[in-house]
């Protein structure tokens, strides 16, 4: 190895109860070993702050890829190759992949992709060009199939997936509604992302306002939040409608996660409840990225990032901020050291 590198990584020190707090994590340091043949050393530039991580740090064996106490946190990063003995990657290449929440990582290329900067800058590859954008693209276009006559509700509309999904539905000509946690965020959805209507679910009359604006019919409910918002919105599902289960952020930190009690509306309206996992579409990622990149260059969509410029020590507080709703778009930590 040409240089000596001191790694820092974020460790789960104690399983959280409820929302994760800074004290549930700690920073560990280690010296990076020499890379071997077919390996490369990657320096993290952006660390994804993802709500789904909360599922993985539960004291439970119910979920795959569980993080146990004293393990490094799982997470997607965008990084730069700074040393390489891998013929497929050169020094200076940017990659995206699940290498964990750490400053440096050694990889043989498994589970990472080379970033095509002709499509978009590296900072967009954790959000609009990354898993959130791909999820919004295929979940909508392949499963939900929005069209000009359809009404689409996006719950958790300000998040990484929701902020992309609403824009894609608008490209399809649909009337788009969003739910979020504040009046300020509602204005952002309408004024910045082109949503037709947005509703603060903390207002007591949000459901009636949604009913009035949608004429009491939602053809597609693209659910990122679960909980009461998703449950109440089922009362407005239209005939042969679809409810897509993309995420359930309101339930990730609950000891006992709860499903919808208003499922009877699905039967009455001949509607369907559909799960979705983006990894089923891995062979088609580039197809989506070409279209997303073209829309972005043509100013048909925005790729909202909520970037915190700091050191890796700030990751625990950023993760706490995510569940306090402080983001607009994809939250990430840009390492400044």
C-alpha positions in Angstrom: 0.0 0.0 0.0 1.4 3.4 -1.0 0.1 5.2 2.1 -1.1 4.4 5.6 -4.8 5.1 6.3 -6.6 5.2 9.6 -10.2 4.1 9.2 -13.2 5.3 11.3 -16.4 3.3 11.3 -19.8 3.7 13.1 -20.6 0.8 15.4 -23.9 -0.2 17.0 -23.0 -0.1 20.7 -26.5 -0.7 22.1 -29.8 -1.8 20.6 -32.2 1.2 20.6 -35.6 1.3 22.1 -37.9 3.5 20.1 -36.1 6.1 18.0 -32.4 5.5 17.8 -30.3 8.1 19.7 -26.7 9.1 19.4 -25.8 7.1 22.5 -26.8 3.9 20.6 -23.7 4.3 18.4 -19.9 4.8 18.8 -16.9 5.3 16.6 -14.2 2.7 16.2 -10.8 3.3 14.7 -8.5 0.8 12.9 -5.6 0.9 10.6 -6.3 -0.2 7.0 -4.4 -3.3 5.9 -2.8 -3.7 2.5 -5.0 -4.5 -0.4 -4.6 -7.9 -2.0 -4.9 -8.9 -5.7 -8.3 -8.1 -7.2 -9.1 -5.6 -4.3 -9.3 -1.9 -4.2 -9.4 0.7 -1.4 -12.3 3.1 -1.5 -12.5 6.4 0.4 -16.1 7.3 1.3 -17.3 10.7 0.0 -21.0 10.4 0.8 -22.7 8.2 3.4 -26.4 7.4 3.0 -28.6 8.1 6.0 -31.4 5.5 5.4 -34.6 5.0 7.5 -34.5 1.2 6.7 -31.3 0.9 8.9 -33.6 1.2 11.9 -35.1 -2.2 11.0 -31.7 -3.8 11.0 -30.6 -2.6 14.4 -33.5 -4.2 16.3 -32.9 -6.8 18.9 -34.6 -9.4 16.7 -33.7 -12.1 14.2 -36.8 -11.3 12.1 -35.0 -9.3 9.5 -32.2 -10.3 7.0 -28.8 -8.4 7.2 -29.3 -7.8 10.9 -26.7 -5.6 12.6 -25.7 -6.9 16.1 -24.2 -5.0 18.9 -20.5 -4.2 18.2 -21.0 -4.6 14.5 -20.4 -1.9 11.9 -23.6 -0.2 10.6 -24.8 -1.4 7.2 -25.2 1.4 4.7 -24.8 2.6 1.1 -21.9 4.9 0.2 -20.5 6.8 -2.7 -16.7 6.7 -2.7 -13.6 7.2 -4.8 -11.1 4.5 -5.6 -7.8 5.6 -4.2 -5.8 2.4 -4.7 -6.6 -0.5 -6.9 -5.3 -4.0 -7.8 -8.6 -4.8 -9.5 -8.5 -4.7 -13.3 -12.1 -3.4 -13.5 -11.5 -0.3 -11.4 -8.9 2.5 -11.8 -7.8 5.0 -9.2 -10.1 8.0 -9.5 -13.2 5.9 -10.4 -16.3 6.6 -8.3 -18.4 3.7 -7.0 -21.7 3.3 -5.2 -22.6 0.3 -3.0 -23.2 -1.2 0.4 -19.8 -0.9 2.0 -20.9 0.1 5.5 -20.8 3.4 7.4 -17.0 4.0 7.4 -14.4 6.3 6.1 -12.5 3.7 4.1 -13.4 0.3 2.7 -11.6 -2.5 1.0 -13.6 -4.4 -1.6 -13.1 -6.9 -4.5 -16.0 -5.1 -6.3 -18.7 -7.4 -5.0 -21.9 -5.5 -4.4 -20.7 -2.2 -5.8 -21.2 -0.4 -9.2 -19.0 2.0 -11.1 -20.7 5.4 -11.3 -21.3 6.8 -14.8 -20.7 10.5 -14.3 -22.1 11.2 -17.8 -25.5 10.4 -16.2 -25.1 12.6 -13.1 -22.6 13.8 -10.5 -21.6 11.3 -7.8 -23.7 13.1 -5.2 -26.9 12.0 -6.9 -26.1 8.3 -6.8 -27.5 7.7 -3.3 -30.8 9.4 -4.1 -32.3 10.1 -7.5 -29.9 7.9 -9.4 -29.6 5.3 -6.6 -31.9 2.9 -4.9 -34.5 5.5 -4.0 -34.8 6.7 -7.6 -34.8 3.2 -9.0 -37.5 2.2 -6.5 -39.7 5.1 -7.4 -39.2 4.4 -11.1 -40.0 0.7 -11.2 -42.6 0.6 -8.4 -44.6 3.2 -10.2 -44.1 2.4 -13.9 -43.9 -1.4 -13.7 -46.4 -2.1 -10.9 -48.7 0.9 -10.3 -48.9 2.2 -13.9 -50.0 5.8 -13.4 -51.8 7.5 -16.3 -53.4 10.9 -17.0 -56.8 10.0 -15.5 -55.5 8.5 -12.3 -55.1 10.0 -8.8 -51.9 9.1 -7.0 -51.2 9.5 -3.3 -47.6 9.4 -2.1 -47.2 9.0 1.7 -43.9 10.1 3.2 -43.7 12.3 0.2 -40.7 14.4 1.3 -38.4 11.3 1.8 -35.8 9.9 -0.6 -38.3 7.7 -2.5 -41.4 9.8 -2.1 -39.8 13.0 -3.5 -38.9 11.1 -6.7 -42.1 9.1 -6.9 -44.4 12.1 -7.1 -42.4 13.7 -9.9 -42.5 10.5 -11.9 -46.2 10.2 -11.5 -46.6 13.8 -12.7 -44.5 13.0 -15.8 -47.2 10.3 -16.5 -49.9 13.0 -16.3 -51.5 11.8 -13.0 -52.9 14.1 -10.4 -50.5 13.8 -7.4 -51.2 14.2 -3.7 -48.6 13.9 -0.9 -48.6 13.6 2.8 -45.9 15.0 5.1 -45.4 16.3 8.6 -45.5 20.1 8.3 -47.0 23.0 6.4 -43.5 24.1 5.3 -42.9 20.7 3.7 -46.3 20.8 2.0 -45.3 24.1 0.3 -42.0 22.5 -0.7 -43.8 19.6 -2.4 -46.1 21.8 -4.4 -43.7 24.7 -5.2 -40.5 22.8 -5.7 -41.6 19.3 -6.9 -44.8 20.1 -8.7 -47.2 18.1 -6.5 -50.8 19.1 -7.1 -51.8 19.0 -3.4 -49.9 18.2 -0.2 -51.4 17.6 3.3 -49.9 17.9 6.8 -51.0 14.7 8.5 -50.6 16.5 11.9 -53.7 18.7 11.0 -56.9 17.1 12.2 -58.7 17.7 8.9 -56.1 16.3 6.5 -58.1 13.3 5.5 -61.2 15.3 4.7 -59.1 17.8 2.7 -57.6 14.9 0.8 -61.0 13.5 0.1 -62.3 16.8 -1.2 -59.2 17.4 -3.4 -59.3 13.9 -4.9 -63.1 13.7 -5.2 -62.9 10.8 -2.8 -60.9 8.5 -5.1 -57.3 7.4 -5.0 -56.3 5.0 -7.7 -52.8 4.5 -6.4 -51.5 4.7 -2.9 -47.7 4.6 -2.9 -47.0 4.0 0.7 -43.7 4.9 2.3 -44.9 5.6 5.9 -47.4 2.9 7.0 -49.2 3.6 10.3 -52.2 5.8 10.7 -51.7 7.8 7.5 -51.7 4.7 5.3 -54.5 3.2 7.3 -56.8 6.2 7.0 -56.0 6.7 3.3 -57.4 3.2 2.5 -60.9 4.6 3.0 -60.4 6.5 -0.3 -59.0 3.7 -2.4 -60.8 3.6 -5.8 -62.3 0.7 -7.7 -59.5 -1.7 -8.7 -57.0 0.5 -7.1 -53.5 -0.5 -5.9 -51.7 0.1 -2.6 -48.0 -0.3 -3.0 -46.0 -1.2 0.1 -42.7 0.6 -0.5 -41.8 1.4 3.1 -43.2 1.8 6.6 -41.1 4.4 8.4 -43.6 5.1 11.1 -43.3 1.5 12.2 -39.5 0.9 12.0 -38.9 1.9 15.6 -42.0 0.4 17.2 -41.6 -2.6 19.4 -44.7 -4.1 17.9 -45.3 -3.1 14.3 -48.9 -2.8 13.3 -50.6 -3.3 9.9 -53.8 -1.5 8.6 -57.1 -2.2 10.2 -59.0 -0.6 7.3 -58.2 -3.5 4.9 -61.9 -4.1 4.4 -61.9 -1.3 1.9 -59.6 -3.2 -0.3 -62.1 -6.0 -0.6 -65.0 -3.7 -1.2 -63.2 -1.8 -3.9 -61.5 -4.9 -5.5 -58.2 -3.3 -4.8 -54.8 -4.9 -4.3 -52.1 -4.6 -1.7 -48.7 -5.1 -3.4 -45.2 -5.5 -1.9 -42.2 -4.3 -3.7 -38.4 -5.0 -3.5 -36.1 -3.1 -6.0 -33.5 -5.8 -6.1 -35.8 -7.8 -8.3 -35.0 -5.3 -11.0 -31.2 -5.3 -10.7 -30.7 -6.4 -14.3 -32.7 -3.4 -15.4 -31.1 -0.6 -13.4 -29.3 1.0 -16.3 -32.6 1.2 -18.3 -34.1 3.3 -15.5 -31.0 5.4 -15.0 -30.9 6.5 -18.7 -34.4 7.8 -18.4 -33.9 9.4 -15.0 -30.7 11.1 -16.2 -32.4 12.4 -19.3 -35.4 13.7 -17.3 -32.9 15.4 -14.9 -30.9 17.0 -17.7 -34.2 18.2 -19.4 -35.4 19.7 -16.1 -38.4 17.4 -16.0 -37.4 16.2 -12.5 -35.3 17.3 -9.6 -33.2 15.0 -7.5 -33.5 16.5 -4.0 -30.6 15.9 -1.6 -30.4 16.9 2.0 -26.6 17.0 2.4 -24.9 17.4 5.8 -21.2 18.4 5.4 -19.3 17.0 8.4 -17.2 14.2 9.7 -18.2 10.6 10.2 -18.7 11.3 13.9 -21.9 13.2 12.9 -23.6 10.2 11.4 -25.5 9.2 14.7 -27.0 12.7 15.1 -27.9 12.7 11.4 -29.7 9.4 11.8 -31.6 10.9 14.7 -32.5 13.9 12.7 -33.9 11.7 9.9 -36.6 10.3 12.2 -37.3 13.8 13.5 -38.3 14.7 10.0 -35.5 17.3 9.3 -34.8 16.2 5.7 -36.1 17.4 2.4 -35.2 14.6 0.0 -32.4 12.1 0.3 -30.4 12.7 3.5 -26.7 12.0 3.3 -23.5 12.8 5.1 -20.7 14.4 2.9 -17.4 13.7 4.6 -15.2 16.8 4.8 -12.0 15.0 5.9 
